Each structure stands twice: as structure tokens, then as C-alpha cells.
Amino acid sequence: MIGIAIAGSALIGLISLAYWLYQDNQALTGEAQRLRQTNDDLADSAANQKAVADDLAADMITRDELARRAIEARELADEKLNRVRKQLNDALEADRCAREPHPAAVGDWLRKNSDGL
């Protein structure tokens, strides 16, 4: 009789242990699934952030190229302006009339067809 009681107690203990292990396994499985979902979400977020970063890098390259072109165009315009100023100064250097002050009427006549700039 004692043997049956010990066997029954052992059987109840084994069933309890199996149930506890099953519940623990279920909890770990749920946690693993949650972590997999979080990992997938983070992977998607990283992929989206990489795409945005790639777009921004491409925009920076484009803007750098446009800025370089604008700087070159400004430098060419400045060189041309300096060349024209020098030509004008050289042309007027020997002109006696260009060194004389002009009456206000000359300035008014020169401005009459301008747009007010």
C-alpha cells in the first residue's frame, strides 16, 4: 500500500512537473514570438531609414554639384565684369571729356529712358 501511495505521489509529481514545464515552454514560446516580431519591426525600420539616408545622400550630391556650378558661373561672371571694367577704364583713361564733371542735365538725359533702377 505504501508502494502505491509513493507511486501515486511520484505520478502526481511527474504530471505537475510536466504541466509546469509545458506552461514555461508556452511562456518562452510567446516571448520568442514577441522578440521575433520586434526584430522584424526593427529590420523594417532600419531598411526605411537606410532608404531615407540614401535619398538624402543623393540630394546632397546633387546640391553640391549645383552649388559648384553656381560658384563657377559666378566666378566666370566676375571675371567677365572685371575684364569689361578694365576695358572701359582703359578706353576712358585718355579721354579728356570722361574726366570732366558733367552737368546734372546730362545725368537726367541718360536716366530718362531707364526703368528707375
Phi, psi and omega in degrees: 000320178296324180297320180291321179295320179292317179296319179296317178296318179296319179295316178297319177297318179294320179294317178297317179297317179297318179295316179297317178296322178297314180296318178296319177297319179298316180296317179293323178296317177298317179295319178297319178295317179298318179293323176298317180295318178298317179298317178298318179297317179294323178296318177297316180298317179296320179295319178295318179294324177294319179297317178296317179297320178296318178297317180295321178296318178296320177297320179297319179297317179297314180294322177298318179295316178296320178295319178299316179296319180296319179295317178298318180295319178295319178297318178296318179295320178296318178298317180295318179298316179296321178297315181293320177299316180296317179298318180294315178298318178296320181291325183270351185299316183270355183277116182295323182293326182292336181272347181276143175291144182255150177293158181301331181297327179294315178297319178297318180296321179292329182272348190298328181260006181279168182265018176091006180283000000 
